[in-house]
């Protein structure tokens, strides 16, 4: 059975969550946007995935920094502000959503912002009528512990991460078809998720997570113009270095990956997830390695300190 870093334990409470759409709340099965929505028509939107821990949004400032960098890149800063969605407005909407759903812990929040509805199916921003569409979906979500402990398998897709002059991978946008196609290739090959290379042939990221290897007690992850602007991956590098663990951000090849002692991926929802097999090759002894466990402990301690000090 295919596994995923986004695999969650079933929670019946999610059937009755209310969805935030432009300042109003709707039952899950009644939440809708127009077929003329810019995100639906041409993938014109930005998003964030945020975790709620013990009543606090973890690393909210970093998520808002990334969100509003995306808004600037897509020329939506002014329209968001005019609609009341500056940093304070977005924060208030997030808070209102989790309070409306009586949520406190183990919650994953998906915030999506599109340019708004179009008067006709077209990509031109001038055809937008009204303000942006802002949707917040909050769900009770606990990462499946079996996936976290046993890990996943990867397959190297032929679809590569594009350069920033094609589609900047540091932009958290709705245009994800290249990632979906990479994931489809991986699942058809019998793997759980896809490993993606950059245009130079170096390892970049997975289809939805950032990728790390461990070799001789040191940690390596890719960096540069072709990689996801991951908040969790940046935090893993920070906590590793603070603990005296050498953490390198540099290009590396599949040859180095196959010879690694450990491999893992990072993401807001799953945290650190071990990788046991890549392209049919077992990584290390195929079990969750000690460095992956150690870094997860350091990362989770950082999350706990963050929400305690919020």
C-alpha positions in Angstrom: 0.0 0.0 0.0 1.3 3.5 -0.9 2.4 5.5 2.1 2.8 9.3 2.4 4.4 11.9 4.6 1.0 13.5 4.7 -0.7 10.3 5.9 -2.8 11.1 9.0 -4.8 9.1 11.6 -8.5 9.2 10.9 -10.4 11.7 13.0 -14.2 11.8 12.9 -14.3 15.4 14.1 -13.1 16.6 10.7 -16.5 15.7 9.2 -18.0 18.7 11.0 -15.3 21.3 10.8 -16.3 24.7 9.4 -14.3 26.3 6.6 -13.4 30.0 6.5 -14.1 31.7 3.2 -13.7 35.5 2.9 -14.7 36.1 6.5 -17.6 33.7 6.7 -17.8 30.1 7.8 -19.4 27.2 6.0 -19.9 23.5 6.8 -17.3 21.3 5.1 -19.7 19.9 2.5 -21.0 23.4 1.7 -17.7 25.2 1.3 -17.3 26.4 -2.2 -15.5 28.9 -4.4 -16.5 30.0 -7.9 -15.5 28.2 -11.1 -14.2 31.6 -12.1 -11.7 31.6 -9.2 -8.2 32.5 -10.3 -6.7 29.6 -8.5 -9.1 27.1 -10.1 -8.7 28.6 -13.6 -4.9 29.2 -13.8 -3.3 28.2 -10.5 -3.0 31.8 -9.5 -2.6 31.7 -5.8 -0.4 31.2 -2.8 -0.7 29.1 0.3 0.7 28.1 3.7 0.4 25.0 5.8 0.6 25.8 9.6 0.5 23.6 12.7 -1.4 24.4 15.9 0.3 23.1 19.0 -1.2 23.7 22.5 -3.3 26.6 21.3 -0.4 28.4 19.4 0.6 28.5 15.8 4.1 27.2 15.5 6.6 29.5 13.8 3.8 31.8 12.6 6.1 34.7 11.9 8.1 32.6 9.5 5.0 31.4 7.7 3.7 34.9 7.4 7.1 36.1 6.1 6.9 33.4 3.4 3.3 34.2 2.6 3.8 37.9 2.2 7.0 37.3 0.2 4.8 35.3 -2.2 2.1 38.1 -2.2 4.8 40.6 -3.2 6.1 38.3 -6.0 2.6 37.8 -7.3 1.6 41.4 -6.9 -1.2 40.8 -4.4 0.1 42.7 -1.4 -2.0 45.8 -2.0 -5.2 43.9 -2.8 -4.8 41.8 0.3 -4.3 44.9 2.5 -7.3 46.6 0.9 -9.4 43.5 1.8 -8.2 43.6 5.4 -5.6 40.8 5.0 -2.4 42.4 6.2 -0.3 40.3 8.7 -2.7 41.2 11.5 -5.7 40.4 9.4 -4.4 37.0 8.3 -3.5 36.2 11.9 -6.9 37.2 13.1 -8.6 35.0 10.5 -6.4 32.0 11.4 -7.2 32.5 15.1 -10.9 32.9 14.4 -11.0 29.6 12.4 -9.4 27.4 15.1 -11.5 29.0 17.8 -14.7 28.5 15.7 -13.8 24.8 15.5 -12.8 24.5 19.2 -9.3 23.4 18.2 -6.3 23.5 20.5 -3.7 20.8 19.5 -2.7 18.4 16.8 -4.3 20.6 14.1 -3.1 21.3 10.6 -4.2 24.5 8.9 -4.2 25.1 5.2 -4.4 28.8 4.3 -5.0 29.6 0.6 -5.2 32.9 -1.1 -6.1 33.4 -4.8 -6.2 36.6 -6.8 -10.0 36.3 -6.8 -12.8 35.7 -9.3 -12.5 36.5 -13.0 -15.2 37.9 -15.2 -14.1 35.5 -17.9 -11.8 32.5 -18.0 -8.5 34.2 -18.6 -5.1 34.5 -16.9 -4.9 38.3 -17.2 -5.1 39.9 -13.7 -7.1 42.8 -15.1 -10.0 40.4 -15.5 -10.3 39.9 -11.8 -13.4 41.3 -10.2 -13.7 42.0 -6.5 -11.0 41.2 -4.0 -8.9 38.1 -3.3 -10.4 34.8 -2.2 -9.1 33.7 1.2 -9.8 30.1 2.4 -8.7 28.5 5.6 -9.2 24.8 6.2 -8.3 23.6 9.7 -8.4 19.9 10.4 -7.6 17.6 13.4 -4.5 15.8 12.0 -2.0 13.6 13.7 0.8 12.2 11.5 0.5 8.4 11.2 3.2 7.1 13.7 3.7 4.0 11.5 4.9 6.2 8.6 7.1 8.2 11.0 8.8 5.2 12.4 9.0 2.9 9.4 9.6 5.5 6.8 8.9 5.8 3.1 10.4 4.8 -0.2 11.4 7.3 -3.0 11.7 7.0 -6.8 13.7 9.6 -8.8 11.3 11.2 -11.2 12.2 12.4 -14.7 10.4 15.6 -14.0 12.9 18.2 -12.6 12.6 21.2 -10.4 12.5 24.2 -12.7 14.9 27.2 -12.4 13.6 30.4 -10.9 13.2 32.1 -14.3 10.6 29.4 -15.1 8.8 28.9 -11.8 10.6 29.9 -8.7 10.5 27.0 -6.3 10.8 29.2 -3.3 7.3 30.6 -4.1 4.7 28.7 -2.2 2.1 28.9 -5.1 -0.8 26.9 -6.4 1.0 25.8 -9.6 2.0 22.3 -8.5 1.4 20.2 -11.6 5.1 19.3 -12.1 5.1 17.9 -8.5 1.9 16.0 -9.1 3.3 14.4 -12.3 6.6 13.5 -10.4 4.5 11.9 -7.7 2.5 9.9 -10.2 5.7 8.6 -11.8 6.9 7.5 -8.4 3.7 5.8 -7.4 3.5 4.0 -10.7 7.1 2.8 -10.1 6.0 1.3 -6.8 7.4 4.0 -4.5 5.7 6.2 -2.0 6.9 9.6 -3.1 9.2 11.2 -5.7 12.7 12.5 -5.4 13.3 15.4 -7.8 16.6 16.6 -9.4 17.5 20.1 -10.4 18.3 21.2 -14.0 22.0 20.4 -13.3 21.3 16.8 -12.3 21.9 17.4 -8.6 19.4 16.3 -6.0 16.9 19.0 -5.1 13.8 18.0 -3.1 11.0 15.5 -3.0 7.6 16.3 -4.6 6.3 18.0 -1.4 9.1 17.8 1.2 12.7 18.7 1.5 15.4 15.9 1.4 18.3 15.2 3.7 21.1 12.6 3.8 23.4 11.6 6.7 26.9 10.5 6.0 29.7 9.9 8.6 27.8 11.7 11.3 27.2 14.8 9.3 24.0 16.1 7.7 23.5 17.3 4.1 20.6 19.0 2.3 20.4 20.7 -1.0 20.4 24.5 -1.3 20.2 27.0 -4.1 17.7 28.2 -6.7 15.8 25.0 -7.3 14.6 24.1 -3.9 11.5 24.5 -1.7 11.7 27.3 0.8 11.1 24.9 3.7 10.5 26.2 7.2 11.0 22.8 8.8 14.2 22.1 6.8 15.7 25.4 7.9 14.8 24.7 11.5 16.5 21.2 11.2 19.7 22.8 10.0 19.5 25.4 12.8 18.9 22.9 15.6 21.6 20.6 14.2 24.2 23.3 14.2 23.2 24.5 17.7 23.8 20.9 18.9 27.2 20.8 17.4 26.2 18.5 14.4 27.7 19.5 11.1 24.9 20.5 8.7 25.8 21.3 5.2 23.7 23.0 2.6 25.3 22.1 -0.7 24.6 20.3 -4.0 25.1 16.5 -4.1 24.4 13.7 -6.5 22.4 10.5 -6.6 25.6 8.6 -6.2 26.1 10.2 -2.8 22.5 9.5 -1.9 22.7 5.8 -2.6 25.8 5.6 -0.4 24.3 7.5 2.5 24.0 6.1 6.0 20.5 7.6 6.5 18.0 9.7 4.6 15.0 11.6 5.7 12.5 14.2 4.5 11.1 17.2 6.3 7.8 19.1 6.2 5.4 21.1 8.4 2.9 18.3 8.8 5.1 15.2 9.2 8.2 16.8 10.8 11.0 14.4 10.1 10.2 11.2 8.2 12.9 8.5 7.5 13.5 7.2 4.0 14.4 3.5 3.8 14.6 2.9 0.0 15.5 5.1 -3.0 15.2 3.7 -6.5 15.1 0.2 -5.1 18.3 0.7 -3.1 18.1 0.3 0.6 19.6 3.3 2.5 21.8 2.2 5.4 20.2 -0.9 7.0 16.7 0.2 6.0 15.7 1.2 9.5 15.2 4.6 11.1 18.8 5.9 11.9 20.1 7.4 15.1 20.7 10.8 13.5 17.2 11.0 12.2 15.9 10.2 15.7 18.2 12.7 17.3 17.3 15.5 14.9 13.6 14.8 15.4 14.0 15.2 19.1 15.9 18.5 18.7 13.3 19.8 16.3 10.3 18.8 18.5 12.0 20.5 21.4 12.4 23.6 19.3 8.6 23.5 18.5 7.8 23.1 22.2 9.9 26.0 23.1 8.4 28.1 20.3 4.8 27.6 21.4 5.6 27.9 25.1 7.1 31.3 24.4 4.4 32.6 22.1 
